[in-house]
Amino acid sequence: MFAYIVRRMLHMLLVVFVISLIIFFSIRLTGDPVSVMFSTGEASKEAIEAVRANLGLDKPLPVQYAIFIKGLLTFDFGESFRSGMPVTTLIMERAWATLSLALGGIVVAILIAFPVGILSAVKRGSGVDFFGRIFSLVGISFPNFWLGIMLILVFAVYLQWLPASGFDSFQHLILPSITLGMILSGILARLVRSSMLEVLNQQYISTAKSKGISEWSVIMKHGFRNALLPTVTFLGLQFGSLLGGTVIVEQVFSWPGIGTLIIDAINQRDYPVIQGGVIFLAIIMVVVNLLVDLSYTLIDPRIKTGKEA
Amino acid sequence: MDIKLLEVVNLKVGVNQDNKEIPIVNGISFHLNKGETLGIVGESGCGKSMTSLALMGLLPPGVDWQSGDIILEDMHFKNFKNKDWRSVRGKKISMIFQEPMSSLNPVYTVADQIMEIVLNHENVSKRQARVRALEMLKLVGIPRPEQVLDEYPHQLSGGMRQRIMIAIALACNPEILIADEPTTALDVTIQAQILELMKEIQEKLHMSIVLITHDLGVVAEMCDRVMVMYAGEIVEKAKVVDLFDSPKHPYTQGLLESLPDINKQMEYLSSIPGIVPAPGNMPIGCKFSPRCPFVHDRCSVNPPLFDTPEGTKVKCWLYEEASVKKEAVL
């Protein structure tokens, strides 16, 4: 187990290194950040060169990359071209907002999708199943900005139960989490339903029934536990895409997330912030992947890590 | 003497389609004595597995109990609610299945799976249940039982898994064990071991076995009495010796003829022409008549079960006279 984790860590380092290469060189294909700063065209050539030197952009690319990597080793991504703030500070300010929104979305998705998916599978072909499937379809088809706006309209404007935007308290988290969670729960409910249907057809479910245990035990203890594996894989992958892919929801709720930070940075060609943000998301993504893989060994005894198998 | 333990009366099980009842098991009656092994034989689709599932109250969705009753002690299964069924399953009647590879839950240990049934039916502590689980593993002849308790199904062979299924089924000392093709998925040497084990335990625990199989060799080895099913009906009921010595029904004769004989030089195995008719598309009259070599005019009416002079029962017009003669003598 320990050797497996060490091996995975080395693997993770390699992944992050490759991502650093790709992100470093690809953003430099997008254009010159200094030309964006002086778009009005009134600055002298000398002034522009001075700014360029100041930002370190006058050095050859390999040297710039070496500086970037050196900083990366100490989690120092340099300073933002725009605000002059350390990138690490900018990311850390927003990391909690991004993580809490992603977690909130997943929790909402689980709370909705698990019961819906399980009931749909157990009562297959019934009215419950029909509504469950309609729910999934609606969930998948909803544009999430529209859902977000509707939730704001109902709960923040009319009912005034919850705040419409910002990031100050738990109440602020509720509407954006529901917006994200609803979309995710559509797909998740489908996945839970189909995994449950497959598991409930297995012979060991008949064995469980033949023991005379309650139907609830048969469904949850013997059925759901076995249907969990594909579900956890899916949630792990989704967590990653929620980290960076929530820009629309962040915009609707003025949520100070990393997605918005990166998008703004891209618009301004703020290289250090883009690099720092992307590397940060990449690290979280590979860590979550490792945790998902490790959780398999808890869920399914047939899966063993490394040489134990 | 024979004590009647379980009685099945005119059991009809089937699907309802477009307001029409399509029977899969069509009004069968039989009984099971204490301590005996009753074989149910027939081709796939003859309703033998459905009969066993009806005994457990585990008919698949869409298949209904249409009429008839099953009586065990003073319980009438036709009136059973879910709760009543649960008190019978695993406690009075247990079942083992055809596929030992997939009939154990992969995510729980052997101990968990045996203890679950004990804790469900008996008021015992977890520790006592674990002691019982260990006893059961010893009873079914698992080597190094202490270790196996904490192992998972994937660590065990098919034969071991079937032994553990038997341990689970018998953990609460049921009166009846239903074994649905218990050895079909196992290789031949393991088959013999499992059958031997079932016989041994049956003697120790004095339980009755309902053995569902299409393997006539297994029937000869294990059973006291046999009933042959065809297209949802019982076509012949006999002591096992009588069935093999003088099979009466043309279908039974066909089944026995299709067995290879070690004393005869044969190029081809004989077979019964045609296939089992599908439920909902049954021939009129005797259901075997389209495949029967002795088919005649009377077969357009479905025959009842006739008694034969040997004391067996057979559902065929050919035995009507024998049956009448016997009644005349009485």
Contacts between the chains, C-beta under 8 A, distances in Angstrom:
chain1	res1	chain2	res2	distance
A	124	B	61	7.8
A	202	B	102	6.1
A	203	B	97	5.7
A	203	B	99	5.1
A	203	B	102	4.2
A	203	B	103	4.4
A	204	B	102	6.4
A	204	B	103	5.6
A	204	B	104	5.8
A	204	B	105	4.3
A	204	B	106	7.5
A	206	B	58	6.7
A	206	B	97	6.3
A	206	B	103	7.2
A	207	B	97	6.7
A	207	B	103	4.8
A	207	B	104	6.9
A	207	B	105	7.3
A	207	B	165	7.1
A	207	B	168	7.2
A	208	B	105	6.9
A	209	B	56	7.9
A	209	B	58	5.7
A	209	B	89	7.1
A	210	B	56	5.9
A	210	B	58	6.6
A	210	B	89	5.5
A	210	B	90	6.2
A	210	B	94	6.6
A	210	B	95	4.6
A	210	B	169	7.6
A	211	B	89	6.6
A	211	B	90	4.3
A	211	B	116	6.2
A	211	B	117	4.2
A	211	B	120	6.1
A	211	B	168	7.1
A	212	B	85	7.5
A	212	B	86	4.4
A	212	B	87	6.6
A	212	B	88	7.0
A	212	B	89	3.6
A	212	B	90	4.0
A	212	B	91	6.1
A	212	B	117	7.3
A	212	B	120	5.9
A	212	B	121	6.5
A	213	B	86	7.3
A	213	B	90	7.9
A	213	B	116	6.6
A	213	B	117	7.6
A	213	B	120	5.0
A	214	B	86	6.9
A	215	B	82	7.3
A	222	B	105	5.4
A	225	B	107	5.5
A	226	B	105	7.2
A	226	B	106	7.0
A	226	B	107	6.0
A	299	B	107	7.2
A	300	B	106	7.0
A	300	B	107	5.9
A	301	B	106	7.2
A	301	B	107	6.2
A	301	B	109	8.0
A	301	B	152	4.5
A	301	B	154	7.4
A	302	B	106	5.8
A	302	B	152	7.1
A	302	B	154	4.9
